[in-house]
Amino acid sequence: MKKINKQDLILVLYGGDNAESKVSEITGENVFLSLIKSGYNAQKLFFDKEFLENIQKLHPKVIFNALHGKFGEDGRVQSILDFLQIPYTHSGATASAIAMNKIFTSLICTKNIPNLHDPITSIIYKDDVSEAVRIINNFPRPFVVKPIDEGSSAGVKIIEKDDIFDIKKYDWKFGGKIIIQQYIKGRELQIAIMDNKALGVCEVIPEGNFFDYNSKYISDTTKYIIPAKISEKKYQETLDISLKCHKLLNCRGINRIELILGEDEKLYFLEMNTQPGFTPTSLVPKISKSVNISFDDMVEYLISTAKFND
């Protein structure tokens, strides 16, 4: 879209009612303050059942989508804004819907990108407990249990070799199906994509055995190594593969890719985040800062590239 005039209304859509709503509230506030600081006419709008009516009353020029998780990140809000023909930030409806589904994204990326590997994965269903028990009993340990379409590591649990895991007692609050996935021991790499360029690679070293919700947003002991201390060749391969993932799904704006560099030196796909957080502990702002791109620069870039019907 054309450069927005600073008197035009930018609506920051945030909040919602899901496992990531608190993260969205922080992202929304930070983006709002950045826009005000840069001289834009910005207003926040909490995402609730009246959001559509409120958007139509306010007539925004652009919507900054600061939502995370279900509805705001899975293509549904994007589809509504496409229908209303209101430009919005980040990826379009189709790319968002695919990227939100960890199974679809992993299959698409690993089947089409050389040297990117898919951990052994199965899906179990809440309404078929006997089959779920059979799969779990035959699945190699350790393995990871996680929802198929949540972010921020919500609902993720690692089942170690000697753990007792009774699926009948599992809290199925994240829907009717979950992923059982091979646990890949290795180094967790996070890659920021902006303007169809891979900006850099961050290695995350959490206090525990994986980068869970607490490590991402609460703990002050998580270590972030930027740039990741891996070989120059592997670093470039990681950047190249991540950018291919971004382009393959036709994503736009700013994106974050999560990979594991296994002990076998292979790169394994974990997930893609088309609505990366803009909180004080979020990774994309950290990586961007390392290459001299400020928080305000990122916000202005997203506003300048907002569009609908992508």
N, C-alpha and C positions, 0 to 999 in steps of 0.2 A: 504494500500500500504506500501511498504518498506520505511524506513526512507529516506527522500530526502537528497541528497548531497547539501551542501550549494552553490556549483558552478552551480547547475542546475537552469534553469530559472523558476521563479514563476511569473506568469502574474496576476496582480490584475485588474479584469474587473469591471468597475464602470461607473456611469453616466446614459446614456439613455435619453429618451424623454418621461417622464411621470410625474405624480404628486409628485413622490418621488425622482426625479433625483438629486436634491440638497442635500438631505440626503445621497444618494449613493456617491456623490462626497466627502463628509466629511468622510464617512466610508472608502472609497477607499484610501484617503490620509492618514488616521490614520493607516490603515493596512499596507500600503506601508512603512511608516516611521518605524513601528514596525519591519517589516521584515528586513529592512536595518540595523536597530539598532542591530538586532540579528545575523547579518552577512550573510544574504541570498542574492542571486542574484535576485533582484526583479525589475519588470518594470510595470508601469501602462499602461492600454489600455482603452481608452474611448470607450464606447459602442455606435456605430453608424452603418450605413448600410454597412460599410467596415470591420466590426469587424471580420467576418469569414475569409476574405482574409488575414487580418493582423495576425490572430491567426495561420493560415497555414504557413505564412512566418516566424513567430517567433519560432515555434516549442517549446512551453513551456512544461516543465515537469509536472507542476500543474497549474491549474487556481484557484485563490482565487476569488470566486464569491461575489463581493461587491455590486451587483445590488440590488435594492429594487423595488417592485411594478411589474407592468405588464412586461412581457417577461422575465425578469431576475429572477422572484420569482414564476412564475406560471407553470414551467415545460418545457417551450419552449427552453430556453437556455440550460437547463439540457439535453434535448433530443438531441440537436445539438452536445453537448460535448460527450454524450454517443455514437453517431454515429462516431464522430472523435476519440473515445477511448482516450480521454484526461481526467485524473483524475481532479475532481473539489470538492470544499468544500461544506458543508451543505448537505441538503437532496437531494435525487434523483428525477427524473422527475415525477414519479407517486405521491409520497408523496407531492411534491411541488404543483402539479396541484390541488390535492384535498384540501390541506390546504389553498390555495389561495381563494377558494370558501367558503365563510362564511356559506352558507346554507348547503352544503355538509358536511363540517367539523363538524358543530354543530349537525346535524342529526346523523352522524356516532358515534360521541363521546357520546352524551346524550342517544342514544338508546342502547349503549353497556357498559356503565360505570354506575354502581349504584351510587345514590346520587349526580349525576350531572344533572342539569336541563337546559332546553331549553326555553328561553323567547318566548312568543307568537310572531309569525313571519308571515308576508305575503310578497309576491313579487308583485310589480306593474310594468307595462310595458308602455314604452313611446308611443307605437303605439295604445294603448287602453286607452285613457284618461277617457272615461266614466266609465269603470270598475275601474280604479285607483281612481277616485273621490268617487265611491261607497264604495270601501275598506277603504279609508281614513275617510270618514264620519261615518263609523261604527266601526272604530278601537278605542279601549280605549286609552284615553290620561292620562298622557303624553306618547309620543312614540318617537322613534329615526328613522330618515331617513338616510340611508347610502348606498354607492355602494356595490355591491355584491362581488367585487374582487379588492378592493384598500386597501392600508395600510396607516399607519401614520395618521389615522383618517381623511384622505382626503375626502371631501364631506359629512362629518357627521354633522347632524343638529338635535337638540332636539326640538320637537314641544310640547310646554307646553299647559296646559288645555285651556287657553284663547287665544292662538296664532291663527292668521289667516294664514292658509297654503293653497295657491292656487297652485295645482300641475301643472296647465297650465303655470305658470310663473316660475316653478322650473328649475334651470340650470342643464340640463341633460348631462353635459360634461363628465360624467363617464360611458357612455354606455346606452343601451336601456332598462335596467331594474334596479330597486333599491329595497332595503329591507326596509320594514316598520316593526319595532320591538318594542315590549313592553319595556318601560323604567323601569329598575329595580333599585329602590333606595337602595343604600347600599354602601359597601366599595369595591373599585377597587383593585384587587390583581393581581400582575404580578409575574410569576414564571419562573425562568431560569432553563433550562435543558442542561446538558453537560455530554457527555460520559455515556448516559443512566442513569444519576442520576439527581434528582431534587435538585438543589443547595440551594434554599432559596426562600422566599416569601417577596415581597416588596409591601407595601400599598402605593398607589399614592393618594395624596390629592391636586388636582388642585385648582387654585383660583376660577375658574368658576364651573359649575355644571358637567363637564366631562373633561376627559383627551384628549383634542383636539390637533391639529397640533401645535398651539401656545404654549400650555402647555408643549408639548413634546420637542420642539426645540428652542423656543424663550424666553418664560417667565422665570424669575428667582424667581418666587414666588411659584412654584410648590413644594410641600413637598414630600419627599421620606422617608418612615419609613421602615428601614431594621434592623432586621427582623420585619415583620408586627406584631403589638401588638394585636393578637387574641389569643384565648385559645390554649393551647398546643395541645389539641385533634383536634381542627379545623385546626390548622397549619399543623399537620401531615396529616390530611385528604386532605388538599389542595395540599400538595406535592405528595401524593399517586395518587390522581386523575389526576394531571397534567402529571405525568410520564406515567400513563396509556394512556392518550391522545397521547402523543409522540410515544409510542410504537405501539398503535393501528393503526396509519397511517404509520408505518414503517419509521419514520423520523430518521435522523442521525445527528451527529455533535452537533451543538448548536441550541437551539430552545427557544422560549418564548411563554408562555400560558397566556391568559388574562381571568380572572374569576371575577365575582361579588359575594361578600358575601352579600346576601340580608338581609333586616331587619328581615326576617323570619328565618335567620340562615341557609338558603339553599345556595348551591353554584350553580351559573348560568354560563354557558359557553358563552364567548364573541367571541374569535377568537384565532387562532394560527399563530405565525409568524416564519416561517422557515428560514428567513433571517434577524434576529434581527440587529438593528443598532449598529454601533461601534462609535458613536459620543460622545462628552463630556457629553451630557445629556441622553445618552441611558441607558436603565435599566439593560440589561444583564451584562455589565461591572461593574455597581454599585453592583449588587447582587454578582457577582463573587468575587469582591474585598473584600466583607464582609466575605467570607470564604477563604481568603488568596490565591485566584487565580488571578494573575495579567493579565493585558491586553495582554502582550507579551506571557504569558502562553496560553491564549485562542487562539491567532493567530497560535502559533506553534502546538497546539492540532489540530486545523482545517486542517492545512497543512498535518499533520501526518496521518489524517484519510480520506484524499481526495481519491475518487474513481470514477469510472464510471460504468454504467449499474447496478445500485444498485437495 
